[in-house]
Amino acid sequence: MKKLYLIIVLALILLMPMTVWSAAAPGACTQEIKSQPFGGFQVLFYCKGSVDDGAIPNTALFTEYAAAVKGLYLYTVSAYPTAGGTAPDAADVFILDASGQDILGSVDASTTANKGLNLIHATLKKTTFPYSNYLSMFYFPAVTGALTLKVSNQATVSASYTIELIFVR
């Protein structure tokens, strides 16, 4: 009787859909760095949103890339849909420094000064400069430590988009 019960339980387990056993599939970003002829660097984050809710986790710049851009200045941040992928919806981009400050200008969730708001577009490439709320103007912050990419309000499942950071001397 125990063997029959065991066989029935195993059969039921094998017949259950795999989605019951799988955890939520998080989104992810891969990174690439390219040196530029003017002496700076281009860092590319190729992001693909989660199949569940389109989100990606906060993504720190690889240690070796952070070392390469340390002492340079962040010049521009661009976002655009990745060719051949699922188009994203409008979403917000934050570039956080080592202290957690958003160098695109946000001070809290309600701020409209953040130049990263709606930076991700479904079809267009959009670019911004870093922004200082304190100075109320664009500026070019020196990179002194780690940087982290944060994306909010992107809800298209499996959306593919690229975030491009340009660093200059």
Secondary structure, DSSP 8 states (H G I E B T S, - for coil): -HHHHHHHHHHHHHHS-HHHH------EEEEEEEE-TTS-EEEEEEEE--TTTS----EE--HHHHHHHTTSEEEEEEEEE-TTSB---SBEEEEE-TTS-BTTS-SSTT-S--TTTT-B-SS--EEE--EETTTTEE---B--S--EEEEES--STTBEEEEEEEEE-
